[in-house]
Amino acid sequence: MGVSGSEFSIIRRHFQLPDRSAPEWLRLGIGDDAALIEPPPGRLLVSTLDTLVSGRHFPEATEAASIGWKALAVNASDLVAMAADPAHFLLALTLPDDDDAWLERFADGLFRAADVFGMILVGGDTTRGPLSVSIQANGWVDAGRAVTRSGARPGDRIWISGRVGDAALALRLLRGEVDADRVDAATTAACFTALNYPRPRIELIPLLRQQASAAIDVSDGLAADLGHLLDASGVGAVIEGERLPVNRYLRDTDGFDLALTGGDDYELLFTAPPEADAALDAAARELPFALTRIGSVTESGRHLVLDGRHRDLDDYRGYDHFRE
């Protein structure tokens, strides 16, 4: 990777895009010490931040466009889980070198994601060091309409979007821990798409606002993230293992452990009262991805029912950055 310019020329070449029209709330964007933003009347600012580190959050050989896409996607997913409309973001990019070709591909993935998610870049920073990407993403939600982790009540249903376990299986395939000949081509392709180009479920934002009692995005594994929601709400849950939306390989090999603990799904897990069933079932028939009821909220306890046996969900540990 060769050095081809200064920090400021990197910004001008790859991240300061004059042809991107500015919305009314952006008073001043890239090019000054900080951005000036005026929240729309009656709306709250929702902020989140995630860092992706090479070799930990993505394999070192990952294509640059995928890194750009995923860095923004994982943050937009947090906004969606709060029922917030994604709006803008800041980028902190640490690079080992100024490689123009790599930066062009990274920026292409980043801005393709921004277009899909309806977001604009308003500022950030670049520096030299081991490759890592940090994004602060921001969105809007009407006052009193945000969905948090703490609203689940006994009797609520538990729903999840898409499929779980695909990204984790892709990593296993990359590491040679799974016999690739046992996974059909369509499943393999879907798994690598899930790993490299996750899609925040923006289509669910209106449904969340209307129907959900609590929500969280699944990043560290279904069991772990459900546990966070249950802790915040002070409730328990029963998950019906046979209803978990998993690919054919995981179902045929009893790979439910991977689906529950693998992480990197960025699907939306939420609870809703029984009276929302009809609306959610109707929505599921129209959405471009699956929406599946996988269990119920209870007063206490955390159980997975699989093959007629009750298992303790707390035995399924998700991803932890600081655990060996």
GUTORRO-768703 format. One record per residue (C-alpha): residue number from 1; y, x, z. Coordinates in nm, 2 decimals. Example, Ala and Ser with C-alpha at 12.3 -4.5 7.8 and 13.67 -1.06 7.14 Angstrom:
2
 mimar      v      u      w
     1  -0.45   1.23   0.78
     2  -0.11   1.37   0.71
***
This chain:
324
 mimar      v      u      w
     1   0.00   0.00   0.00
     2   0.33   0.16  -0.11
     3   0.67   0.11   0.04
     4   0.91  -0.04  -0.21
     5   1.22  -0.13  -0.01
     6   1.39  -0.22   0.31
     7   1.33  -0.51   0.55
     8   1.63  -0.69   0.40
     9   1.51  -0.64   0.04
    10   1.17  -0.78   0.14
    11   1.34  -1.09   0.27
    12   1.56  -1.12  -0.05
    13   1.26  -1.07  -0.28
    14   1.01  -1.29  -0.12
    15   1.15  -1.53   0.14
    16   1.51  -1.62   0.06
    17   1.47  -1.88  -0.21
    18   1.81  -2.01  -0.33
    19   1.65  -2.28  -0.55
    20   1.51  -2.46  -0.24
    21   1.75  -2.75  -0.17
    22   1.86  -2.77   0.19
    23   1.82  -3.10   0.38
    24   2.12  -3.26   0.57
    25   2.00  -3.13   0.91
    26   2.01  -2.77   0.80
    27   2.36  -2.65   0.85
    28   2.29  -2.28   0.79
    29   1.96  -2.12   0.69
    30   1.84  -1.77   0.60
    31   2.09  -1.49   0.58
    32   2.27  -1.50   0.91
    33   2.18  -1.40   1.27
    34   2.02  -1.74   1.33
    35   1.98  -2.08   1.17
    36   2.20  -2.38   1.25
    37   2.01  -2.71   1.27
    38   2.14  -3.06   1.37
    39   1.85  -3.29   1.47
    40   1.86  -3.63   1.30
    41   2.00  -3.91   1.52
    42   1.75  -4.05   1.76
    43   1.48  -3.79   1.69
    44   1.33  -3.53   1.92
    45   1.26  -3.17   1.82
    46   0.89  -3.08   1.85
    47   0.82  -2.70   1.84
    48   0.50  -2.49   1.84
    49   0.41  -2.13   1.77
    50   0.09  -1.95   1.67
    51   0.02  -1.59   1.59
    52  -0.26  -1.48   1.35
    53  -0.38  -1.12   1.39
    54  -0.58  -0.94   1.12
    55  -0.94  -0.88   1.23
    56  -0.92  -1.15   1.50
    57  -0.79  -1.47   1.34
    58  -0.89  -1.38   0.98
    59  -1.12  -1.11   0.83
    60  -0.93  -0.80   0.72
    61  -1.04  -0.86   0.36
    62  -0.89  -1.21   0.35
    63  -0.68  -1.29   0.04
    64  -0.30  -1.27   0.11
    65  -0.24  -1.62  -0.03
    66  -0.49  -1.77   0.22
    67  -0.32  -1.59   0.51
    68   0.01  -1.73   0.41
    69  -0.13  -2.08   0.37
    70  -0.33  -2.07   0.70
    71  -0.05  -1.93   0.91
    72   0.16  -2.23   0.84
    73  -0.12  -2.48   0.83
    74  -0.24  -2.41   1.19
    75   0.11  -2.47   1.32
    76   0.16  -2.78   1.12
    77  -0.16  -2.91   1.27
    78  -0.01  -2.88   1.62
    79   0.29  -3.09   1.50
    80   0.06  -3.36   1.35
    81  -0.13  -3.38   1.68
    82   0.20  -3.48   1.85
    83   0.26  -3.74   1.57
    84   0.56  -3.53   1.46
    85   0.68  -3.50   1.10
    86   0.67  -3.13   1.00
    87   1.02  -3.01   0.90
    88   1.10  -2.64   0.92
    89   0.96  -2.30   1.04
    90   1.05  -1.94   1.13
    91   0.83  -1.65   1.02
    92   0.78  -1.32   1.20
    93   0.57  -1.09   0.98
    94   0.44  -0.75   1.09
    95   0.32  -0.53   0.80
    96   0.16  -0.19   0.78
    97   0.35  -0.13   0.45
    98   0.58  -0.30   0.20
    99   0.32  -0.39  -0.07
   100   0.51  -0.60  -0.32
   101   0.20  -0.74  -0.48
   102   0.05  -0.84  -0.14
   103   0.38  -0.99  -0.03
   104   0.41  -1.19  -0.35
   105   0.06  -1.35  -0.30
   106   0.13  -1.41   0.07
   107   0.46  -1.58  -0.01
   108   0.29  -1.79  -0.28
   109   0.04  -1.92  -0.03
   110   0.30  -1.98   0.24
   111   0.54  -2.17   0.02
   112   0.26  -2.38  -0.15
   113   0.16  -2.49   0.21
   114   0.53  -2.55   0.29
   115   0.56  -2.78  -0.02
   116   0.24  -2.97   0.07
   117   0.35  -3.01   0.44
   118   0.71  -3.09   0.36
   119   0.85  -2.79   0.54
   120   1.12  -2.52   0.47
   121   1.16  -2.17   0.60
   122   1.49  -2.13   0.79
   123   1.47  -1.77   0.92
   124   1.25  -1.51   1.08
   125   1.19  -1.13   1.10
   126   0.99  -0.86   0.94
   127   0.88  -0.53   1.10
   128   0.63  -0.25   1.05
   129   0.29  -0.23   1.23
   130  -0.06  -0.37   1.22
   131  -0.08  -0.69   1.01
   132   0.00  -1.00   1.21
   133   0.18  -1.33   1.13
   134   0.37  -1.54   1.38
   135   0.52  -1.88   1.29
   136   0.73  -2.11   1.49
   137   0.70  -2.46   1.34
   138   0.92  -2.75   1.42
   139   0.92  -3.12   1.35
   140   1.08  -3.45   1.43
   141   0.95  -3.75   1.62
   142   1.14  -4.06   1.73
   143   1.22  -4.06   2.10
   144   0.93  -4.23   2.29
   145   0.69  -4.20   2.00
   146   0.53  -3.86   2.05
   147   0.15  -3.86   2.12
   148   0.04  -3.62   2.39
   149  -0.30  -3.52   2.55
   150  -0.25  -3.72   2.86
   151  -0.27  -4.08   2.75
   152  -0.65  -4.14   2.72
   153  -0.79  -4.42   2.94
   154  -1.15  -4.53   3.02
   155  -1.28  -4.76   2.75
   156  -1.08  -4.58   2.47
   157  -1.28  -4.47   2.16
   158  -1.28  -4.11   2.06
   159  -1.21  -4.03   1.69
   160  -1.21  -3.72   1.47
   161  -1.09  -3.65   1.12
   162  -1.28  -3.46   0.86
   163  -1.58  -3.24   0.95
   164  -1.64  -2.99   1.22
   165  -1.83  -2.67   1.20
   166  -1.75  -2.58   0.83
   167  -1.51  -2.29   0.91
   168  -1.74  -2.15   1.17
   169  -2.03  -2.16   0.92
   170  -1.82  -1.98   0.66
   171  -1.76  -1.70   0.91
   172  -2.14  -1.68   0.98
   173  -2.20  -1.65   0.61
   174  -1.94  -1.38   0.58
   175  -2.10  -1.18   0.85
   176  -2.45  -1.22   0.71
   177  -2.56  -1.42   1.02
   178  -2.69  -1.71   0.80
   179  -2.92  -1.69   0.51
   180  -2.69  -1.79   0.22
   181  -2.98  -1.91   0.01
   182  -3.03  -2.19   0.27
   183  -2.68  -2.33   0.22
   184  -2.62  -2.52  -0.11
   185  -2.33  -2.42  -0.33
   186  -2.11  -2.73  -0.26
   187  -2.14  -2.69   0.12
   188  -2.06  -2.32   0.09
   189  -1.75  -2.39  -0.11
   190  -1.64  -2.65   0.13
   191  -1.69  -2.42   0.42
   192  -1.48  -2.14   0.28
   193  -1.21  -2.38   0.18
   194  -1.21  -2.51   0.54
   195  -1.18  -2.15   0.67
   196  -0.92  -2.02   0.43
   197  -0.71  -2.33   0.34
   198  -0.72  -2.58   0.64
   199  -0.54  -2.91   0.58
   200  -0.34  -3.06   0.86
   201  -0.40  -3.43   0.86
   202  -0.05  -3.54   0.79
   203  -0.17  -3.87   0.65
   204  -0.27  -3.97   1.01
   205   0.08  -3.94   1.16
   206   0.17  -4.31   1.11
   207  -0.17  -4.42   1.25
   208  -0.13  -4.19   1.55
   209   0.21  -4.35   1.63
   210   0.07  -4.70   1.60
   211  -0.28  -4.67   1.75
   212  -0.35  -4.34   1.94
   213  -0.34  -4.31   2.32
   214  -0.39  -3.93   2.32
   215  -0.45  -3.65   2.06
   216  -0.52  -3.28   2.02
   217  -0.59  -3.06   1.72
   218  -0.93  -2.89   1.71
   219  -0.87  -2.51   1.69
   220  -1.10  -2.36   1.96
   221  -1.40  -2.59   1.92
   222  -1.45  -2.96   1.95
   223  -1.60  -2.94   2.30
   224  -1.33  -2.71   2.44
   225  -1.04  -2.90   2.29
   226  -1.18  -3.24   2.40
   227  -1.20  -3.08   2.75
   228  -0.83  -3.00   2.74
   229  -0.75  -3.36   2.64
   230  -0.98  -3.50   2.92
   231  -0.82  -3.26   3.18
   232  -0.47  -3.38   3.08
   233  -0.57  -3.74   3.10
   234  -0.79  -3.72   3.41
   235  -1.09  -3.89   3.25
   236  -1.44  -3.82   3.12
   237  -1.62  -3.88   2.80
   238  -1.95  -3.95   2.63
   239  -2.00  -3.80   2.28
   240  -2.27  -3.94   2.05
   241  -2.42  -3.63   1.89
   242  -2.57  -3.82   1.59
   243  -2.22  -3.94   1.50
   244  -2.07  -3.59   1.47
   245  -1.94  -3.54   1.12
   246  -2.12  -3.21   1.02
   247  -2.24  -3.07   0.69
   248  -2.60  -3.10   0.57
   249  -2.69  -2.75   0.67
   250  -2.58  -2.79   1.03
   251  -2.75  -3.13   1.06
   252  -3.07  -3.01   0.90
   253  -3.09  -2.70   1.13
   254  -2.97  -2.87   1.45
   255  -2.65  -2.67   1.43
   256  -2.46  -2.90   1.66
   257  -2.38  -2.61   1.90
   258  -2.18  -2.44   1.62
   259  -2.01  -2.77   1.54
   260  -1.91  -2.81   1.90
   261  -1.80  -2.45   1.97
   262  -1.72  -2.28   1.64
   263  -1.35  -2.36   1.62
   264  -1.11  -2.30   1.34
   265  -1.15  -2.66   1.22
   266  -0.79  -2.78   1.26
   267  -0.91  -3.14   1.25
   268  -0.74  -3.41   1.46
   269  -0.92  -3.54   1.77
   270  -0.77  -3.85   1.92
   271  -0.84  -4.15   2.14
   272  -0.74  -4.51   2.08
   273  -0.82  -4.84   2.26
   274  -1.10  -5.07   2.13
   275  -0.84  -5.31   1.98
   276  -0.75  -5.04   1.73
   277  -1.10  -5.02   1.58
   278  -1.03  -5.26   1.29
   279  -0.71  -5.08   1.19
   280  -0.88  -4.74   1.21
   281  -1.19  -4.86   1.02
   282  -0.97  -5.00   0.75
   283  -0.77  -4.67   0.73
   284  -1.09  -4.47   0.71
   285  -1.19  -4.65   0.39
   286  -0.86  -4.54   0.23
   287  -0.81  -4.19   0.35
   288  -0.91  -3.88   0.14
   289  -1.11  -3.75   0.43
   290  -1.36  -3.89   0.68
   291  -1.24  -4.06   1.00
   292  -1.53  -4.10   1.25
   293  -1.57  -4.26   1.59
   294  -1.78  -4.01   1.79
   295  -1.78  -4.15   2.14
   296  -1.59  -4.31   2.43
   297  -1.37  -4.22   2.72
   298  -1.52  -4.28   3.06
   299  -1.40  -4.27   3.42
   300  -1.56  -3.93   3.48
   301  -1.83  -3.68   3.36
   302  -1.86  -3.51   3.02
   303  -2.18  -3.58   2.83
   304  -2.32  -3.52   2.49
   305  -2.60  -3.76   2.40
   306  -2.83  -3.61   2.14
   307  -3.19  -3.71   2.06
   308  -3.18  -3.95   2.36
   309  -3.10  -3.67   2.61
   310  -2.78  -3.62   2.80
   311  -2.62  -3.27   2.80
   312  -2.32  -3.14   2.99
   313  -2.03  -3.09   2.74
   314  -1.89  -2.82   2.97
   315  -2.19  -2.61   2.87
   316  -2.04  -2.58   2.52
   317  -1.78  -2.31   2.55
   318  -1.52  -2.28   2.27
   319  -1.32  -1.98   2.15
   320  -1.13  -1.77   2.41
   321  -0.91  -1.48   2.31
   322  -0.97  -1.29   2.64
   323  -1.34  -1.35   2.69
   324  -1.58  -1.10   2.56
***
